[in-house]
């Protein structure tokens, strides 16, 4: 009898965050959305990253993908969009631009959280 390995479907995410004034949008990809949003939050105001420099830690939109290549491809598609197109994409799932952070995690995150 042959044993088949079952593939565990991955959780890969493409996401869009914004700053508190909602003037800047940041698009990213991760396999741990909670951890990534926590990192953006903890790095807010630090110029070493785009998201940190512009305080982009407020989650507005995300998509789940089963394979990393699909999430990467989608991230590239979204990054190539105009601001208006990104706003329209967000509006499909989140028309009032509500903060989704507390939907995926305890918010705000504890400052000592560095990994699960």
N, C-alpha and C positions, 0 to 999 in steps of 0.2 A: 504494500500500500504506500502511495506517495503522500508525503505531508506537504500541504500548501501553506505557505506563509501568508498570513493575512496582513495586508497593508493598513497601517493606521493612517487614516486621512488626516492631513495636516490642517492646522489653522494658520493661515497666512492672511494678513490684512493689508488693504490699501486704505489710507485714511486721509482726512483733511482736518487740520486744526486752524484755529485763528487766535488772535490776541484779544484781550478784554474789550477793546474798542471796536473789534471786528473790521479792522482796516487792512490786515495782512492775512493771507492764506498760505498755509504750508501743507504740502502733500508728501506723504511718506509711505513706507512699506515695512511691515514687521511680522514676526511670528508670535509676538507676545504684546498685544495691544495695551493691556494694563501696565505692563512694565515700561513700554515706550512712552505712554502718556505721563507716567510718573517721572521718567527721565526728562521729558520736556518741561514739566512743572518745576523740577528741582534745578534745572539749568536756566530758568527764566532770568532774563536780564544779563546773561553772560554772553559776550560777543563771540565766543569760540564756535558757536553753531548758528545757523540762520534762525531756527526755531527759538533758540535761547535769546539771541539778540533782539528778536521782535516779539518775545513773550507769547509764542504760539503754542499754548498748552490746552486750549479749550477745544475739545473734540466736537466737531459738527457733523461729520459724515464718515462712515466706514463701510467697507465691503469685505466679506470673507471669501477666501479662495482656498481650494484644496491643494494646490501646488504652488510652490514659490515662483516658478516662472510666470504663472498667470498673474500673480500679484505684482511682480516686477513689470510685466508688460502693461498692466493697467495703471500702475504708478506713472510710467512714461507717458501714457495717453493723457492722463489727467494733467500732468505737468505741462504738456504741450497745449492745453486748452487756454483760452482767454479767461480773464477774470469773470466775464459775463457767463461764459459756459460753465465755469466752476460753480458760480452762484446758482445757475439753473439746475445743475446736478445735485447740489445740496438741497435745493427747494423740493426736489422730488420726494425725498425721505424726511426732510426736516425743514418745512416751509417757514417756520418762525425762528430758525437758527437757535433752537434751544441747546443748551450745553448738555452733551451726552455723557460727560465724564462719570456722573454718579450712576448711570445706567450700566456701566461696565465694571465699576470698581467703587471702593469706599473713597469718598471725596471730601476734603482734600486728602491726598496721600500722606502717610506718616513720613517724616524726613529720613528716617532710618531705613526705609524700604529700598533695597538695592537689588533684590532678586527674590523670587518665590522660594 
